[in-house]
Amino acid sequence: MQQAKAAVAALTDEERKDLSVVAITLDPANDDVARLALMAEGQDIAAPLYRLCTGEVPAVEKLLDELDVTRKRDPVSGVIDHANLFLVVDRAGRIAYRLTIGDRQQRWLAAALRTLIAEGRVGS
């Protein structure tokens, strides 16, 4: 979340008006709305810009599978091992970019967001 926040902070106030950051839990069985609210508070993020999402386990698992988010729960520790991904979705709901985390990728994320925000303004 820190890298997402940094990428968002690199945008102008005007650019942020056209942005929603959605984080989907990888642990819908344990991450209820109250727990996600605590996580949002701890990360100092809030709606409407940031949305932490959960739901019924089968629905969330299906969505994560459709988004091709690889994850696996360690049977001993219960920790979910997963790829750290940013999926940048355009206004039509298509995945435009898939990025991992890192300093370079953080810069790419900010650039990808700017590109899609600008594309959405063409002809507006």
C-alpha positions as CSV (number, residue, x, y, z in Angstrom):
1,M,0.0,0.0,0.0
2,Q,2.9,2.3,0.6
3,Q,4.0,2.2,-3.0
4,A,0.4,2.8,-4.2
5,K,0.2,5.8,-1.9
6,A,3.5,7.1,-3.2
7,A,2.4,6.7,-6.8
8,V,-0.9,8.5,-6.0
9,A,0.9,11.2,-4.2
10,A,3.0,11.9,-7.4
11,L,-0.2,12.8,-9.2
12,T,-1.7,16.3,-9.1
13,D,-4.9,17.0,-7.2
14,E,-6.7,17.3,-10.5
15,E,-5.5,13.9,-11.7
16,R,-6.5,12.3,-8.4
17,K,-10.1,13.4,-9.0
18,D,-10.3,10.8,-11.7
19,L,-8.8,8.0,-9.7
20,S,-10.0,5.2,-7.5
21,V,-7.6,2.8,-5.8
22,V,-9.2,-0.5,-5.0
23,A,-7.5,-3.2,-2.9
24,I,-9.1,-6.6,-2.8
25,T,-8.4,-8.8,0.2
26,L,-6.6,-12.1,-0.4
27,D,-8.2,-13.5,2.8
28,P,-12.0,-12.9,2.5
29,A,-12.6,-15.6,5.2
30,N,-10.9,-13.4,7.8
31,D,-10.9,-9.8,6.4
32,D,-14.4,-8.5,7.2
33,V,-15.4,-4.9,6.8
34,A,-14.4,-4.0,10.3
35,R,-10.9,-5.5,9.9
36,L,-10.4,-3.7,6.6
37,A,-11.5,-0.4,8.2
38,L,-8.8,-0.9,10.8
39,M,-6.3,-1.6,8.1
40,A,-7.3,1.6,6.2
41,E,-6.9,3.6,9.4
42,G,-3.5,2.1,10.0
43,Q,-2.5,2.9,6.4
44,D,-3.9,6.4,6.7
45,I,-6.1,5.9,3.7
46,A,-9.8,6.6,3.2
47,A,-12.7,6.5,0.7
48,P,-13.5,7.7,-1.8
49,L,-10.0,7.6,-3.2
50,Y,-9.1,4.3,-1.5
51,R,-11.4,1.3,-1.1
52,L,-10.5,-1.9,0.6
53,C,-12.8,-4.6,-0.5
54,T,-14.0,-8.0,0.7
55,G,-17.0,-10.1,0.2
56,E,-18.3,-13.6,0.2
57,V,-15.4,-16.1,0.1
58,P,-16.4,-17.8,-3.2
59,A,-17.1,-14.5,-5.0
60,V,-13.8,-13.0,-3.9
61,E,-11.8,-16.2,-4.7
62,K,-13.5,-16.3,-8.1
63,L,-12.6,-12.7,-8.8
64,L,-9.0,-13.2,-7.8
65,D,-8.8,-16.2,-10.1
66,E,-10.2,-14.2,-13.0
67,L,-7.7,-11.5,-12.3
68,D,-5.0,-14.2,-12.3
69,V,-3.7,-13.3,-8.8
70,T,-1.5,-16.2,-7.7
71,R,-1.8,-17.0,-4.0
72,K,-1.3,-20.0,-1.7
73,R,-1.9,-20.3,2.0
74,D,0.8,-22.0,4.0
75,P,-1.0,-24.9,5.8
76,V,1.1,-24.5,8.9
77,S,1.3,-20.7,9.5
78,G,-1.8,-19.7,7.6
79,V,0.1,-16.9,5.9
80,I,-0.9,-16.3,2.3
81,D,2.0,-16.2,0.0
82,H,1.2,-14.1,-3.0
83,A,2.5,-12.0,-5.8
84,N,2.5,-8.3,-5.1
85,L,0.6,-6.8,-8.0
86,F,-0.8,-3.6,-9.1
87,L,-3.5,-4.1,-11.7
88,V,-4.3,-0.8,-13.4
89,V,-7.8,-0.9,-14.9
90,D,-9.0,1.5,-17.6
91,R,-12.4,3.2,-17.7
92,A,-13.8,0.3,-19.7
93,G,-12.9,-2.2,-17.0
94,R,-9.9,-3.7,-18.9
95,I,-6.6,-4.4,-17.3
96,A,-4.3,-2.0,-19.0
97,Y,-1.1,-2.6,-16.9
98,R,0.1,-5.4,-14.5
99,L,3.0,-4.2,-12.4
100,T,4.9,-5.7,-9.4
101,I,6.4,-3.6,-6.6
102,G,9.7,-1.8,-6.5
103,D,11.1,1.7,-7.0
104,R,11.1,1.5,-10.8
105,Q,7.6,0.0,-10.8
106,Q,6.4,2.7,-8.5
107,R,7.4,5.3,-11.1
108,W,5.8,3.2,-13.8
109,L,2.6,3.0,-11.8
110,A,2.4,6.8,-11.5
111,A,3.1,7.1,-15.3
112,A,0.4,4.4,-16.1
113,L,-2.1,6.2,-13.9
114,R,-1.3,9.5,-15.6
115,T,-1.7,8.0,-19.0
116,L,-5.1,6.4,-18.4
117,I,-6.4,9.5,-16.6
118,A,-5.3,11.7,-19.6
119,E,-6.9,9.2,-22.1
120,G,-10.2,9.5,-20.2
121,R,-10.1,13.2,-20.6
122,V,-9.7,13.2,-24.3
123,G,-12.9,14.4,-25.9
124,S,-14.5,15.1,-22.5
